[in-house]
Amino acid sequence: MTMNTIEVAYDAVMQVGECPLWHPEEAALYWVDIDGCAVHRLDPLSGGHRQWDMPCEPSALARAANGSLIVALRSGFARLDTVDGGLTHLAPAPYDTATTRFNDGRADAAGRFWVGTIYEPRDSQSAQMFCLEKGEIRLLWSGGMTVSNGLGFSPDQRTLYHADTTSHRIERRDFDLASGAVSAPREFKRFASDKTAPDYGGRPDGAAVDSEGNYWCAMFEGGRVLKIAPDGAILAEIALPVRCPTMLAFGGADLRTLYITSASHKRPAAELAALPLTGRLLSLRVDVAGRVEPAYIG
């Protein structure tokens, strides 16, 4: 694989592929299919694949200190034993599951698992941000967003990035690792929201922060990934053979393979015909390493 040559890492269609997560000890990639209600695992070297069906929509994953995975489901948090496939429920959802589910999330360096929600009626900014900390769910902030996405932490753990996909906005907050406290948000990047405009470039979905502190963002309906500097300058744009990339993760032995999930659910037939890789897991080599994602502790 040469630099920026896009390849299919796993050739099966996900309805809404999300939350790719590199597991360094296993040299494997995990991800979820939200609408397909499944957790997936790929060994990139052998091509070996496993799948665990979930009782409802999974949206985010975190490695656990004992080798299992923590899964954020619509119904709450659960622990998945990837050896025997057992699923142990840890904490029920802290919201009305008829209108809300967990969405994007990741662990911080103190071992907390942060997961925001999506408010499915989308008629108000009623999404929330929670974290699972030592088995207890804590509300971090409420409102000001409809579809929580793009969560990421700077390498020095002093900045938290977050996107509201519906409002086409990425924000940043000061972050205190010891307490988990965050400041009021400040706008980091805002994108045009007129979908009929010829230069419409999509809206921010999932993201990852590399080892140099750059924020890499999947632009849903924009068919591209953006590499954004800490000062907000766009450093690079990578065009993709799918219109709806959803999230990305750095993986491989040197953390320089970028894995990208995408969505096929409810996409127009003409789009699916023109972009036959829609819904596949993609990969490409990049010129900067990512970082190993912390494990949940609890």
C-alpha positions in Angstrom: 0.0 0.0 0.0 1.5 3.3 -1.0 0.9 6.7 0.7 -2.7 7.8 0.3 -3.7 4.9 -1.9 -7.1 3.9 -0.7 -7.8 0.2 -0.3 -10.7 -1.9 0.9 -9.7 -3.3 4.3 -12.9 -5.3 4.7 -15.1 -6.0 1.8 -18.6 -6.3 3.3 -21.2 -3.6 3.4 -22.0 -2.0 6.7 -25.3 -0.2 7.2 -23.7 2.5 9.4 -20.1 1.5 10.1 -18.7 3.5 13.1 -16.1 3.8 15.8 -13.1 2.0 14.4 -10.7 1.2 17.3 -7.2 -0.2 17.0 -6.2 -2.8 19.6 -2.4 -2.7 19.8 -2.0 -5.8 21.8 -4.0 -7.9 19.4 -2.9 -6.0 16.3 -6.5 -5.9 15.3 -9.2 -3.4 14.4 -12.6 -3.4 16.0 -15.6 -1.4 14.8 -19.4 -1.3 15.0 -22.3 -1.4 12.5 -24.9 0.7 14.3 -28.0 -0.2 12.3 -26.7 -3.7 11.7 -26.5 -4.2 15.5 -23.1 -5.8 15.4 -19.5 -5.5 16.6 -16.8 -6.5 14.2 -13.1 -7.5 14.5 -10.5 -7.7 11.7 -7.0 -9.1 11.8 -5.5 -7.1 8.9 -2.5 -9.4 8.4 -4.5 -12.6 8.1 -7.8 -11.2 7.0 -9.5 -13.1 9.8 -12.9 -11.6 10.7 -15.3 -12.1 13.7 -18.7 -10.6 14.4 -20.8 -10.4 17.5 -24.5 -9.6 17.2 -25.8 -7.1 19.7 -29.3 -6.9 21.2 -29.7 -3.3 20.0 -27.6 -0.6 18.3 -24.0 -0.3 19.4 -22.3 3.0 18.7 -19.0 3.3 20.4 -16.2 1.0 21.8 -13.4 1.2 24.3 -10.8 -1.3 25.2 -11.0 -2.5 28.8 -8.0 -3.1 31.0 -8.8 -6.8 31.3 -8.9 -7.4 27.5 -12.6 -7.1 27.0 -14.5 -4.3 25.2 -16.9 -1.8 26.7 -19.8 -1.3 24.2 -22.1 1.8 24.3 -25.5 0.4 23.3 -28.9 2.2 23.0 -29.8 0.3 26.1 -26.7 1.4 28.1 -23.1 0.2 28.7 -22.1 -3.4 28.4 -18.9 -5.5 28.6 -18.2 -7.8 25.6 -16.0 -10.8 26.2 -14.3 -11.3 22.8 -13.2 -14.8 23.7 -16.5 -16.4 24.6 -18.9 -13.7 23.2 -20.6 -13.1 26.5 -22.2 -9.7 27.0 -22.5 -8.3 30.6 -24.7 -5.3 31.1 -22.9 -2.7 33.3 -25.2 0.4 33.5 -28.6 1.2 31.9 -29.1 4.1 29.6 -29.5 7.5 31.4 -32.0 8.8 28.8 -35.3 7.9 27.1 -34.4 5.1 24.7 -37.5 5.9 22.6 -35.9 9.2 21.4 -32.2 8.9 22.2 -29.3 6.6 21.9 -25.6 6.7 22.5 -23.5 7.8 19.5 -19.8 8.7 19.2 -17.3 8.1 22.0 -13.8 7.3 23.2 -11.8 6.9 26.4 -9.6 9.5 28.0 -6.1 9.0 29.5 -7.6 8.6 33.0 -9.7 5.6 31.9 -13.1 7.3 31.6 -15.3 6.3 28.6 -16.9 9.5 27.2 -20.0 8.9 24.9 -22.4 11.6 23.6 -25.9 10.9 22.4 -28.0 11.5 19.3 -31.5 13.0 19.8 -33.3 11.3 17.1 -36.3 13.6 16.5 -33.7 16.3 15.7 -36.2 19.0 16.5 -34.1 20.5 19.3 -30.6 20.5 20.6 -31.3 17.9 23.3 -28.3 15.6 23.0 -26.0 15.1 26.1 -22.5 14.1 26.9 -21.9 11.3 29.5 -18.9 9.4 30.8 -18.7 5.9 32.3 -16.3 6.2 35.2 -15.5 3.2 37.4 -18.9 1.7 36.6 -20.9 4.8 37.2 -22.5 7.1 34.6 -21.9 10.8 35.0 -23.5 13.6 33.0 -20.9 16.1 31.7 -23.0 18.6 29.8 -26.5 18.8 28.3 -27.9 20.5 25.3 -26.3 22.7 22.7 -26.1 19.8 20.2 -28.3 17.3 18.4 -25.9 14.7 17.1 -22.8 14.4 19.4 -19.8 13.4 17.3 -16.1 14.0 16.6 -14.9 13.5 20.2 -11.1 13.7 20.6 -8.4 14.7 23.0 -5.2 16.6 22.3 -1.9 14.7 23.0 -1.3 16.8 26.1 -4.8 16.0 27.3 -5.6 19.7 27.8 -8.1 20.1 25.0 -11.3 18.2 24.2 -12.6 18.4 20.6 -16.3 17.8 19.9 -18.6 18.2 16.9 -22.3 18.6 16.5 -23.0 17.1 13.1 -26.4 18.8 12.7 -25.1 22.3 13.1 -21.9 21.6 11.0 -19.7 22.8 13.9 -16.6 21.6 15.7 -15.8 23.1 19.1 -13.0 22.8 21.5 -13.0 23.0 25.3 -10.3 23.2 27.9 -10.0 19.8 29.6 -8.7 18.9 33.1 -7.6 15.2 33.0 -7.5 14.8 36.8 -11.1 15.8 37.4 -12.6 15.3 34.0 -13.9 18.9 34.1 -14.3 20.9 30.8 -14.7 24.6 30.1 -17.4 26.3 28.1 -17.0 25.5 24.4 -15.2 27.7 21.8 -15.8 27.4 18.1 -12.9 25.5 16.4 -14.3 25.1 12.9 -17.7 25.7 11.2 -18.7 24.4 7.7 -21.3 25.7 5.2 -24.7 24.2 5.8 -26.4 24.8 2.5 -26.6 21.3 1.0 -27.7 22.6 -2.4 -24.6 24.8 -2.8 -22.2 23.5 -5.5 -19.3 23.7 -3.0 -21.0 21.9 -0.2 -18.4 19.8 1.5 -20.3 17.7 4.0 -20.7 18.0 7.8 -18.3 16.8 10.6 -18.8 13.3 11.8 -16.3 11.1 13.7 -12.7 12.1 14.2 -9.3 11.2 15.6 -6.3 13.2 16.8 -2.8 12.3 15.6 0.5 12.3 17.5 1.2 15.9 16.4 -2.1 17.2 17.6 -3.9 17.5 14.3 -7.6 16.7 14.2 -8.6 14.4 11.4 -12.4 14.6 10.6 -14.7 12.4 8.5 -17.0 14.7 6.5 -20.4 13.0 6.2 -21.9 13.6 2.7 -18.7 15.3 1.8 -16.8 12.3 0.5 -13.6 13.4 2.2 -11.4 13.4 5.3 -9.9 16.7 6.5 -6.6 17.1 8.5 -7.0 20.2 10.6 -4.2 21.9 12.6 -4.7 22.9 16.2 -5.1 26.5 15.1 -8.0 25.5 12.7 -6.1 25.6 9.4 -6.9 22.8 7.0 -3.6 21.0 6.3 -4.8 18.3 3.9 -8.0 16.9 2.3 -8.3 13.3 1.2 -11.0 12.5 -1.3 -12.8 9.2 -0.7 -14.7 6.7 -3.0 -17.7 7.0 -0.6 -20.0 10.0 0.0 -20.6 9.3 3.7 -17.5 8.5 5.7 -18.4 8.3 9.4 -15.3 7.9 11.5 -11.6 7.0 11.4 -8.8 5.5 13.5 -5.1 5.2 13.3 -3.8 1.6 13.3 -1.1 -0.8 12.2 2.2 -1.5 13.9 3.4 2.1 13.3 0.0 3.7 13.7 0.2 5.2 10.2 -2.6 3.2 8.6 -5.8 5.3 8.6 -9.0 3.2 8.8 -12.2 4.8 7.7 -15.8 3.5 8.2 -18.7 4.6 6.1 -22.5 4.4 5.8 -24.8 2.9 3.2 -28.1 3.0 5.1 -30.8 5.1 3.3 -28.4 6.3 0.7 -29.9 7.0 -2.8 -29.8 4.2 -5.3 -27.9 6.4 -7.8 -25.2 7.1 -5.2 -24.8 3.4 -4.3 -24.4 2.6 -8.0 -21.9 5.4 -8.6 -19.9 4.7 -5.5 -19.8 0.9 -5.1 -17.4 1.0 -2.1 -20.1 2.6 0.0 -20.4 1.0 3.4 -17.0 -0.8 3.2 -14.1 -0.4 5.7 -11.4 1.6 3.9 -7.7 2.1 4.7 -4.8 4.2 3.5 -1.3 5.0 4.6 -0.6 8.5 6.0 2.5 10.5 6.8 2.0 11.0 10.5 1.4 8.4 13.2 -1.7 8.4 15.4 -1.8 7.5 19.1 -2.9 4.4 21.0 -6.3 5.0 22.4 -6.4 4.6 26.2 -8.3 1.8 27.8 -11.3 2.1 30.1 -10.5 1.4 33.7 -13.2 0.2 36.0 
